[in-house]
């Protein structure tokens, strides 16, 4: 009723109509009924309400003190529907050994959506190159040596060597030699750990995730080094396999060997 004065509708008639409808509708249905009623009688008022809704849209990505990220916001109907449809297209039926709940799978789908846009390579350049996730790690970190430092993402978040190894399984690697003060002495040439040609060969060979019983197609999988390159493993077809994001994470429990070792 507070919105009626912004329309050409008669308040007394609207109140009577809404009271009658409220006897058989829940609050959401009643609200949708009001939107239809307003638009049928005063299209300009309905259009202005939509414009106001569009001006209220917002999205905030906040980094927490725990180096996680919190997403908050409000999207208009078109934007929210588009995002929901895209996420639903990436949320597969859970596998028998997939213990994520629905909210966790939705969160992973949003990350996967962003990763695919980065991998497509059609976003505008920033700083002279296409946007991509950067991980900075010492060799000792990648080798999971006791006493090694945490790796760092390009936004400053700190991650374990295990996470750095998982990301590095299929990435562009740039070796950097520094002195004790951190000054760069040599910057090597960037090379992909898995070349496009080798990836095509893996797609043809594996066809799907190589975890027993998993049928996620090869195009949606990531390359995995059975013996990691940081440990001297070669980037060859024999040392590589394709795994979906769920099972690839399960293949990186390297820290366990250091918990058990002397």
C-alpha positions as CSV (number, residue, x, y, z in Angstrom):
1,X,0.0,0.0,0.0
2,X,2.9,2.3,0.6
3,X,3.8,2.1,-3.1
4,X,0.3,3.0,-4.3
5,X,0.7,6.8,-4.1
6,X,3.5,6.5,-6.8
7,X,1.0,5.1,-9.2
8,X,-2.3,6.2,-10.8
9,X,-4.3,3.5,-9.0
10,X,-7.1,4.3,-6.5
11,X,-5.9,3.4,-3.0
12,X,-9.3,2.2,-1.8
13,X,-9.8,-0.1,-4.7
14,X,-6.3,-1.5,-4.5
15,X,-6.6,-2.2,-0.8
16,X,-9.9,-4.0,-1.3
17,X,-8.4,-6.1,-4.2
18,X,-5.3,-7.0,-2.2
19,X,-7.3,-7.9,1.0
20,X,-9.5,-10.2,-1.2
21,X,-6.4,-11.8,-2.7
22,X,-4.6,-12.2,0.6
23,X,-7.3,-14.6,1.8
24,X,-6.0,-17.3,-0.7
25,X,-2.4,-16.3,-1.3
26,X,0.8,-16.5,0.7
27,X,2.9,-13.4,1.1
28,X,5.1,-14.1,-1.9
29,X,2.1,-14.8,-4.2
30,X,0.4,-11.7,-2.9
31,X,3.5,-9.6,-3.7
32,X,3.6,-11.0,-7.3
33,X,-0.1,-10.4,-7.6
34,X,0.5,-6.7,-6.7
35,X,3.3,-6.4,-9.3
36,X,1.0,-7.7,-12.0
37,X,-1.9,-5.5,-10.9
38,X,0.3,-2.4,-10.9
39,X,1.9,-3.1,-14.3
40,X,-1.4,-3.9,-16.0
41,X,-3.0,-0.6,-14.9
42,X,0.1,1.7,-14.8
43,X,3.0,0.4,-16.9
44,X,5.1,3.5,-16.3
45,X,5.0,3.0,-12.5
46,X,6.0,-0.7,-13.0
47,X,8.9,0.3,-15.2
48,X,10.1,3.0,-12.8
49,X,10.0,0.4,-9.9
50,X,12.2,-1.9,-12.1
51,X,14.6,0.9,-12.8
52,X,14.9,1.6,-9.0
53,X,15.5,-2.1,-8.4
54,X,18.3,-2.0,-11.0
55,X,19.9,1.0,-9.2
56,X,20.0,-1.0,-6.0
57,X,22.1,-3.8,-7.4
58,X,25.5,-4.4,-5.7
59,X,28.1,-7.1,-5.2
60,X,30.9,-7.2,-2.6
61,X,33.8,-9.6,-2.5
62,X,35.6,-9.2,0.9
63,X,38.8,-10.9,2.0
64,X,38.6,-12.1,5.6
65,X,41.4,-12.2,8.1
66,X,41.5,-16.0,7.6
67,X,42.4,-15.5,3.9
68,X,38.9,-16.7,2.7
69,X,36.5,-14.6,0.7
70,X,33.0,-13.6,1.5
71,X,30.5,-12.8,-1.3
72,X,27.5,-10.5,-0.5
73,X,25.2,-8.7,-2.8
74,X,21.8,-8.3,-4.5
75,X,21.2,-8.8,-8.2
76,X,18.3,-7.8,-10.4
77,X,16.0,-10.6,-11.7
78,X,17.9,-10.9,-15.0
79,X,21.3,-10.9,-13.4
80,X,20.4,-13.3,-10.7
81,X,18.6,-15.6,-13.1
82,X,21.6,-15.7,-15.4
83,X,24.0,-16.5,-12.6
84,X,21.6,-19.2,-11.2
85,X,21.3,-20.8,-14.6
86,X,25.1,-20.8,-15.2
87,X,25.8,-22.3,-11.7
88,X,23.1,-25.0,-12.2
89,X,24.8,-26.0,-15.5
90,X,28.0,-26.6,-13.6
91,X,26.6,-28.5,-10.6
92,X,26.7,-32.2,-11.5
93,X,24.9,-35.0,-9.7
94,X,27.1,-35.9,-6.6
95,X,29.4,-38.9,-7.1
96,X,29.4,-41.7,-4.5
97,X,32.6,-40.3,-2.9
98,X,31.6,-36.6,-3.2
99,X,30.9,-35.5,0.3
100,X,30.2,-31.9,-0.4
101,X,26.8,-30.5,0.5
102,X,24.7,-28.5,-1.9
103,X,26.0,-25.1,-0.7
104,X,29.6,-26.3,-1.1
105,X,29.0,-27.6,-4.6
106,X,27.4,-24.2,-5.5
107,X,30.5,-22.4,-4.2
108,X,32.8,-24.7,-6.2
109,X,30.6,-24.1,-9.3
110,X,31.0,-20.3,-9.0
111,X,34.8,-20.7,-8.8
112,X,34.7,-23.1,-11.8
113,X,32.6,-20.5,-13.7
114,X,35.3,-17.9,-13.0
115,X,38.2,-20.3,-13.8
116,X,36.6,-21.1,-17.2
117,X,36.4,-17.4,-18.1
118,X,40.0,-17.0,-17.3
119,X,41.0,-20.1,-19.2
120,X,39.0,-18.9,-22.3
121,X,41.6,-16.0,-22.6
122,X,39.1,-13.5,-24.0
123,X,39.0,-11.1,-21.0
124,X,40.5,-7.6,-21.5
125,X,44.3,-7.4,-20.7
126,X,45.4,-6.0,-17.4
127,X,49.0,-4.8,-17.0
128,X,49.9,-6.1,-20.4
129,X,48.5,-9.6,-20.1
130,X,45.3,-11.6,-19.8
131,X,44.0,-11.9,-16.2
132,X,45.1,-15.1,-14.5
133,X,45.6,-16.4,-11.0
134,X,49.2,-16.0,-9.8
135,X,50.8,-18.3,-7.2
136,X,54.3,-17.4,-5.8
137,X,56.1,-20.3,-4.1
138,X,59.6,-21.2,-3.2
139,X,60.9,-24.5,-4.5
140,X,61.1,-25.8,-0.9
141,X,57.4,-25.0,-0.5
142,X,56.5,-27.0,-3.6
143,X,58.6,-29.9,-2.3
144,X,56.8,-29.7,1.0
145,X,60.0,-29.5,2.9
146,X,59.6,-29.1,6.7
147,X,60.1,-25.5,7.7
148,X,59.2,-24.1,4.3
149,X,57.1,-21.0,3.8
150,X,53.5,-20.7,2.8
151,X,52.9,-19.8,-0.9
152,X,51.2,-16.6,-1.8
153,X,48.3,-15.8,-4.2
154,X,48.4,-12.6,-6.2
155,X,45.9,-10.9,-3.8
156,X,48.1,-11.6,-0.9
157,X,46.3,-14.6,0.5
158,X,48.6,-17.4,1.9
159,X,48.1,-21.0,0.9
160,X,49.8,-24.3,1.8
161,X,52.4,-26.0,-0.4
162,X,49.8,-28.7,-1.0
163,X,47.5,-26.2,-2.6
164,X,50.4,-24.6,-4.6
165,X,51.3,-28.1,-5.9
166,X,47.7,-28.8,-6.9
167,X,47.4,-25.5,-8.8
168,X,50.8,-26.0,-10.3
169,X,49.8,-29.4,-11.8
170,X,48.5,-27.6,-14.9
171,X,49.8,-24.1,-15.0
172,X,52.3,-21.7,-16.7
173,X,55.6,-21.9,-14.7
174,X,58.0,-19.0,-14.5
175,X,61.3,-19.8,-12.6
176,X,62.7,-16.8,-10.7
177,X,66.2,-16.8,-9.1
178,X,66.5,-14.3,-6.2
179,X,69.3,-13.5,-3.7
180,X,68.9,-13.6,0.1
181,X,67.5,-10.1,0.1
182,X,64.7,-11.0,-2.4
183,X,66.2,-9.1,-5.3
184,X,65.6,-10.8,-8.6
185,X,68.8,-12.1,-10.2
186,X,67.3,-14.0,-13.1
187,X,63.8,-14.4,-14.6
188,X,63.3,-17.5,-16.7
189,X,61.0,-18.1,-19.6
190,X,57.4,-18.9,-18.9
191,X,56.3,-22.4,-20.1
192,X,53.2,-24.4,-19.6
193,X,53.5,-27.5,-17.4
194,X,51.1,-29.2,-19.8
195,X,51.3,-27.9,-23.4
196,X,48.0,-27.6,-25.5
197,X,49.3,-30.5,-27.8
198,X,49.9,-32.8,-24.8
199,X,46.5,-31.8,-23.3
200,X,44.8,-32.8,-26.5
201,X,46.6,-36.2,-26.4
202,X,45.4,-36.7,-22.8
203,X,41.8,-35.9,-23.7
204,X,41.9,-38.5,-26.5
205,X,43.5,-41.1,-24.2
206,X,41.6,-40.7,-21.0
207,X,38.2,-39.4,-22.3
208,X,37.0,-38.8,-18.7
209,X,38.2,-38.5,-15.1
210,X,40.5,-41.4,-14.3
211,X,39.1,-41.9,-10.7
212,X,37.4,-45.3,-10.6
213,X,33.7,-44.9,-11.5
214,X,33.9,-41.1,-12.3
215,X,32.5,-40.1,-15.7
216,X,33.2,-36.4,-15.7
217,X,34.3,-35.7,-19.4
218,X,37.9,-34.9,-20.2
219,X,37.2,-31.3,-21.2
220,X,36.0,-30.6,-17.6
221,X,39.1,-32.2,-15.9
222,X,42.5,-30.9,-15.0
223,X,45.9,-32.5,-15.6
224,X,47.6,-34.2,-12.7
225,X,51.3,-35.2,-12.4
226,X,51.5,-38.6,-10.8
227,X,55.0,-37.6,-9.7
228,X,54.9,-33.8,-9.3
229,X,57.3,-31.7,-11.4
230,X,58.7,-30.2,-8.2
231,X,59.9,-33.7,-7.2
232,X,61.5,-34.3,-10.6
233,X,58.5,-35.8,-12.3
234,X,58.5,-35.4,-16.1
235,X,55.7,-33.6,-17.9
236,X,55.0,-36.6,-20.2
237,X,51.9,-38.5,-21.2
238,X,53.0,-41.5,-19.0
239,X,53.3,-39.3,-15.9
240,X,50.0,-37.4,-16.4
241,X,46.3,-38.2,-15.9
242,X,43.0,-36.3,-16.1
243,X,40.9,-35.9,-13.0
244,X,37.8,-33.8,-12.1
245,X,38.3,-31.0,-9.5
246,X,36.8,-33.2,-6.7
247,X,39.1,-36.2,-7.3
248,X,42.1,-34.1,-8.2
249,X,42.0,-32.6,-4.7
250,X,41.9,-36.1,-3.2
251,X,45.2,-36.9,-5.0
252,X,47.1,-34.2,-3.1
253,X,47.5,-35.5,0.5
254,X,51.3,-35.0,0.3
255,X,51.4,-33.4,3.7
256,X,50.4,-36.7,5.3
257,X,53.8,-38.3,4.6
258,X,55.5,-35.5,6.6
259,X,53.2,-36.0,9.5
260,X,54.1,-39.7,9.6
261,X,57.8,-39.4,8.8
262,X,60.5,-38.8,11.4
